[in-house]
């Protein structure tokens, strides 16, 4: 009853970048914050160059998967067995969210999203329902990250579903 709730917001991106550079030196901290969100304390514990490389590789593989290219089994096996599994899931979530956000911003008639799975704007025939299901799958993988889930198999399924979503674009 005597407790007070204090809301402490995240610092501005520029402040976080300056703070990280002061404590750990110059590095691609912007990419790390892109993966982690505005969490400079969490970023402090990571190697910025490794996270930036992981982010770039993940985005490249996801772009290839969307185009229907790549060895999904090999990729999923490597990603599922790596220590960077949680960071990889964060990259997946961010990539999907940015993709959905980009398509939404490009839509001239967003009211149609409520009634259809596809955007009607020319050049954006991306299956939104599929992308939202993929995002939900990533949330589920994050929730089950400490379970006995077969990570490589779940990631492979997600990559195949992304390739399926990309077929609607062709």
C-alpha positions as CSV (number, residue, x, y, z in Angstrom):
1,X,0.0,0.0,0.0
2,X,3.0,2.3,0.5
3,X,4.7,1.2,-2.7
4,X,5.0,3.6,-5.5
5,X,5.3,2.6,-9.1
6,X,8.0,4.3,-11.0
7,X,8.1,3.9,-14.8
8,X,11.6,4.0,-16.2
9,X,11.6,4.1,-19.9
10,X,14.3,2.8,-22.2
11,X,17.0,5.4,-23.1
12,X,17.0,6.9,-26.5
13,X,18.9,4.9,-29.2
14,X,21.6,7.6,-29.4
15,X,22.2,7.5,-25.7
16,X,22.4,3.7,-25.6
17,X,24.9,3.7,-28.5
18,X,27.1,6.3,-26.8
19,X,26.9,4.4,-23.5
20,X,27.8,1.1,-25.1
21,X,30.7,2.7,-27.1
22,X,32.0,4.3,-23.9
23,X,31.9,1.0,-21.9
24,X,32.9,-1.5,-24.6
25,X,34.4,0.6,-27.4
26,X,33.4,1.2,-31.0
27,X,31.4,-1.7,-32.5
28,X,28.2,-2.3,-34.5
29,X,26.1,-1.6,-31.4
30,X,23.2,-0.4,-33.6
31,X,22.8,-3.9,-35.1
32,X,22.9,-5.4,-31.6
33,X,20.1,-3.1,-30.4
34,X,18.2,-4.0,-33.6
35,X,18.2,-7.6,-32.4
36,X,17.7,-7.1,-28.7
37,X,15.4,-4.1,-28.8
38,X,16.3,-1.1,-26.7
39,X,18.2,-3.1,-24.1
40,X,21.7,-1.7,-23.6
41,X,22.4,-3.7,-20.5
42,X,21.7,-7.0,-22.3
43,X,23.8,-5.7,-25.3
44,X,26.8,-5.1,-22.9
45,X,27.2,-8.8,-22.3
46,X,27.4,-9.7,-26.0
47,X,30.1,-9.5,-28.7
48,X,28.7,-6.9,-31.0
49,X,30.5,-8.1,-34.2
50,X,29.2,-11.6,-33.7
51,X,25.6,-10.4,-33.2
52,X,25.8,-8.2,-36.2
53,X,27.1,-11.1,-38.3
54,X,24.4,-13.4,-37.0
55,X,21.7,-10.7,-37.9
56,X,23.1,-10.3,-41.4
57,X,23.3,-14.0,-42.0
58,X,19.8,-14.6,-40.7
59,X,18.3,-11.9,-42.9
60,X,20.2,-13.3,-45.9
61,X,18.9,-16.8,-45.3
62,X,15.3,-15.6,-44.7
63,X,15.4,-13.6,-47.9
64,X,16.6,-16.7,-49.7
65,X,13.9,-18.8,-48.0
66,X,11.2,-16.3,-49.1
67,X,12.5,-16.8,-52.6
68,X,12.4,-20.5,-52.2
69,X,16.2,-21.0,-52.2
70,X,18.4,-22.7,-49.7
71,X,19.1,-25.9,-47.9
72,X,16.5,-25.6,-45.1
73,X,17.4,-28.8,-43.4
74,X,21.1,-27.9,-43.1
75,X,20.4,-24.4,-42.0
76,X,17.8,-25.4,-39.4
77,X,20.2,-28.1,-38.0
78,X,22.9,-25.5,-37.6
79,X,20.7,-22.9,-36.1
80,X,18.9,-25.3,-33.8
81,X,22.0,-26.7,-32.3
82,X,23.9,-23.4,-31.9
83,X,24.3,-21.5,-28.6
84,X,22.9,-18.5,-30.4
85,X,19.5,-20.1,-30.7
86,X,17.7,-17.3,-28.7
87,X,19.4,-14.5,-30.6
88,X,18.5,-16.3,-33.9
89,X,14.8,-16.4,-32.8
90,X,15.0,-12.7,-32.0
91,X,16.4,-12.0,-35.5
92,X,13.6,-14.1,-37.0
93,X,11.0,-12.2,-35.0
94,X,12.4,-8.9,-36.0
95,X,12.7,-9.8,-39.7
96,X,9.1,-11.0,-39.8
97,X,7.8,-8.0,-37.9
98,X,9.7,-5.6,-40.2
99,X,8.4,-7.4,-43.3
100,X,4.8,-7.2,-42.0
101,X,5.3,-3.6,-41.0
102,X,6.8,-2.7,-44.4
103,X,3.9,-4.3,-46.3
104,X,1.4,-2.6,-44.0
105,X,3.0,0.8,-44.6
106,X,3.0,0.3,-48.4
107,X,-0.7,-0.6,-48.4
108,X,-2.9,2.2,-49.6
109,X,-6.1,0.5,-48.3
110,X,-5.2,-1.1,-44.9
111,X,-8.9,-1.5,-44.0
112,X,-9.0,-4.5,-46.4
113,X,-6.6,-6.5,-44.1
114,X,-9.4,-7.2,-41.7
115,X,-11.3,-9.2,-44.3
116,X,-8.7,-10.8,-46.5
117,X,-5.4,-12.7,-46.3
118,X,-3.8,-10.7,-49.1
119,X,-3.2,-7.1,-49.6
120,X,-4.8,-5.6,-52.7
121,X,-2.1,-3.1,-53.5
122,X,-0.3,-4.0,-56.7
123,X,3.2,-5.4,-56.0
124,X,2.4,-6.5,-52.4
125,X,0.6,-9.8,-52.9
126,X,2.2,-11.1,-49.7
127,X,0.1,-13.5,-47.8
128,X,-0.3,-11.6,-44.5
129,X,-2.1,-14.5,-42.7
130,X,0.9,-16.7,-43.4
131,X,3.4,-14.2,-42.2
132,X,1.3,-13.7,-39.0
133,X,1.2,-17.4,-38.5
134,X,5.0,-17.6,-38.9
135,X,5.4,-14.8,-36.4
136,X,3.2,-16.8,-34.0
137,X,5.4,-19.8,-34.6
138,X,8.5,-17.8,-33.6
139,X,6.7,-16.7,-30.4
140,X,5.9,-20.4,-29.7
141,X,9.6,-21.4,-30.3
142,X,10.7,-18.7,-27.9
143,X,8.2,-19.9,-25.3
144,X,9.4,-23.5,-25.8
145,X,13.1,-22.7,-25.9
146,X,13.9,-24.6,-22.7
147,X,11.7,-27.6,-23.5
148,X,12.8,-30.8,-25.2
149,X,11.5,-29.5,-28.5
150,X,13.4,-30.7,-31.6
151,X,14.7,-27.3,-32.5
152,X,16.1,-28.1,-35.9
153,X,12.9,-29.8,-37.0
154,X,10.8,-26.8,-35.8
155,X,13.1,-24.3,-37.5
156,X,13.1,-26.3,-40.8
157,X,9.3,-26.3,-40.8
158,X,9.3,-22.5,-40.2
159,X,11.7,-22.0,-43.2
160,X,9.5,-24.2,-45.4
161,X,6.5,-22.2,-44.4
162,X,8.3,-19.0,-45.2
163,X,9.1,-20.4,-48.7
164,X,5.4,-21.2,-49.1
165,X,4.5,-17.6,-48.1
166,X,7.0,-16.4,-50.7
167,X,5.3,-18.4,-53.5
168,X,2.3,-16.1,-53.1
169,X,4.6,-13.2,-54.1
170,X,5.8,-14.8,-57.4
